Every structure is written in C-alpha cells, then in structure tokens.
C-alpha cells in the first residue's frame, strides 16, 4: 500500500553532468517496496510544476530504511529536484505499481538495460543474486561517457557485459545483440528489460520467438501514479484493433509480462 | 460550526466532492484516507457499455495544470453497479454518478438504469471534450442542453446535475438550458479544450491532438463562469476548476457555488480533498462563520 511522506534527503551524488543519485530516508517505503516499484515525487509545494515526477527505485536498504533513486535532469521539475540539499524533506509517494519484477521461479536469468533504463534493474539483480539465481547482465549505453554503475552491477551478477553504440567502451553495438549471441548456449529461464522503446521491442520479439518468459518495465506519461486518472495507458496484446483494451503503467505495471502488452 | 450543505436535495456533511475522472471509483484514494470524510464522490464518467478510452499519450503537463484526453475509459454501468457501487456505499458520503453517452437514447437508457441504483444523484456529462460523438456536442447550445436534460428528466427521479462545458460563447444561456430542461443543479466547469506541441517532433503531445485543460491554470475562468451562472440561473451550482485548497474552495462559494469539486488537485497530492475540508473550517473559524451555507454567493462586486 503506498504512502505519502516527507522523506529526508540523506545523501546526494552527481553521477554525470545531468544524472543524480539520491538516498532518502523512508522506513515505510523501503520496507514495502519490491524490485520494479517506483515512486512519485512532488518537487515543489506550489502548483508549478504541477504533476509529480515518476522515478524508478534503484536500490532499497530495508534495514536502514533507505530508498535510493537515480534520475536524469530533463526539464524544470527534475532540475528543481536536482537542486535539493542534503537535509531537505522531499515529498515522496510510494511504493507505486503492482506489476513488479518476479524472479522467484526462475534460476538462470538475463537482465538487459539501456541508458537511463538501467536503474530499476539494480534492485532486481541484487535481490535475485541474494536468492542465489544465476544472472547475466547486459547494459547498453550510447558511448563511454554515458556508462554508469559498472562496479555496482558487477557486484550483483555472474557476468556483466557493457556495450556502447559507438564502441568507445566495452563491446560494440546494442546490448540486445549480445543477448541474441548468448541465448542458445545460456538457456535463460527469464529475461528482464528496461530501457528505450526500440530496445524493449527487440527484447520482446526475441523472447516471444524463443518462447522465453520476459518481463519489461514500461514508461508512459503519468498523472496520479495510483491508478485513478487512467492517463498512463498501455495497450494489451490480445485486444482487438477495433476495440483496444488498455492497462495502466502505474497500476498493472510498470513491469509487465512482455507478451501481454503491445508496445 | 456547521459545514453541512444541501445541493439540490443531496445532503452533504461538507461541500467538498471529488470531480469525475480524477478519483476513479474511490478505491485508490481509500488507501490514503477514509472516504467518509468527503461530502460526496462523483464517479468516473460512466457509460452504458464499457469504453476502452483513447490511445496514449493521454496526458501532458502544462503551466500550473495539465491536458488530458483519457476518452472516458470505464467498465460500463453494469460492472459499476455490481462491483464499485457496493464498495462506495460502505462510506458515509454522497455517491453521484457521472453519466455519459453518445446519443440521446443512450443517455436515457443509462439514466433509466441509474434511477434503479442506490445512488444519491446523477451528474449528466454534456461536456467531455475527448470523445468524438455526444457529450460536448450536446452541451454547446441552449437547445441541445435543454432537450437532453428534459429527456433524461422524464426517466430520472433522483437529483439531476448537468455538467457544463466552458467551451461556449455564453455559459449563462447553457446553464439556463439545463434549468429549463428540469435540472436540479449545474456543475461547472469541465475542462477547457487545449493543445500542446512537442517542438522536437513537431507533433501534438497528446495522441488525440487536443485535450481538456485542468488545474489551477483554469481557476479564474471557472470562478468567473460560476459567478455568471449564479446570476443567470436559479438552480444551485457545483463549482470546480483548479481548486487545490480551502481558500480556492471558499472563492468558488463566494462566487456562488453551493458545493465544490476537487479535480486535478487529487493527482498532485492524494490528500488534497481532505485538506480542503480542513482549509474551509479554518476560514470559518477565522471569520466566525457559523453556517457555511451563509457565504454562498456573497461576493460583493466592485
């Protein structure tokens, strides 16, 4: 069940020019959250900007009651957020989303992330690792400058493959190409993905073709974050063209079984 | 201190309701507070048959507000009656169903069903800007509003509130149409038709191209329209448009609203509606107001 809290910002790190890592204290959210959940932050107590910003959870420290998230400054709202100081109280709504990453029934898993979509995959990988799953992680970035969290991800998997589109770091090409390369020999039980839409589409197609369970974390323009406004619609795969059926990222998701949604 | 009001025969413990489409059927917000604290709940716009809604993106943020084009996604009146109404009836709050259709016959058929349900009233949606047929098409002329209101009136014994669109030249005449058609009250304003363009893609942000603008950005327009309608029509007003706190609510009541709705304000803070109730009580204390109803329409014009 989500709650609304004013959580203290206890640590703030700048990972890149426009990417920030925040740690906030919220025992209730840390305790209740699952891998794949997100939070919504109201960056200002005025009405400008108006809506909350949905941000995925990067890491949870359940013992210390700490919720960590990483975000890119994209506009006015995230800029205001980036300027918060350690000690400030941040208006956080969470944990949100009933569709979370499920890993309990799988033994050998592949985790694929692209760009700023890699963040929610950390908590998943960490939990799966603690549950003694075998995990291979594929993270794709634009170039060397964009690579983040390599060490962190290395510690929560058996094998980490970093790729860059231009070959300036790690393997050259998209992360999905290396999943394709490994998929026959590795015999994955499940694939998890978060990242740009073209990547998610490719992962989904691959998983359907190979008949491997696949869970993807989706984004859509969002309002309330709790399932009331019905803004963040995502089309279900089975729905007929003439009468489409929609689920919602904030409620059914953000994590969906890939074959059940049309992206 | 008495915050009770009577909106066209609907008794409410306070004037704060939640606007259609911003509160679902209440379940999501019941995770945060007891729904009995509200004067009333206006349900998600409900149609005769289930409706899947529009393609995403359906919403986008704008200065102090937002555009939406949800497209009335709802499970249909039958599902509502079986699954959501029993839930809502567990709370001590008025339940008003927002009803929408695409033809006069559909509105009448729907209201016949609503008349048999355990609800406190119907809000007739003649103002949704996001569906192709019906709704706003009926709502933009005196004759259209009077005609559909009178047809619905024939089959509905419960309090009938007609929700008006602000996308008209003369809101007062539209309100008159509702009154002459037999409405017990009017609610206003629905969203203002708007558009937002993604300058990188050179395309509208919303898949539907246009959407309804709501939030504090529209509040002065709403207050003005509530005032105009209160002078022109002799039926009570459920006022809404950008209300996010008790002060906003009082502003609408002074302009002539008997009760108010919180709309987009529910999205920025799940507690906006209950905090508005508190804010109204603070205002009453500050100015020694014993009966809240006494302030309705008491604005003194310059």
Interface residues (C-beta under 8 A of the other chain):
Chain A: X1 X2 X3 X4 X42 X47 X48 X49 X50 X51 X52 X91 X93 X220 X221 X222 X223 X224 X225 X226 X227 X228 X229 X230 X231 X232 X233 X234 X235 X239 X243 X244 X245 X246
Chain B: X21 X22 X23 X24 X28 X29 X31 X32 X44 X52 X53 X54 X55 X56 X57 X58 X59 X60 X61 X62 X63 X64 X65 X66 X68 X70 X73 X205 X215 X216 X244 X264 X266 X267 X268 X269 X270 X271
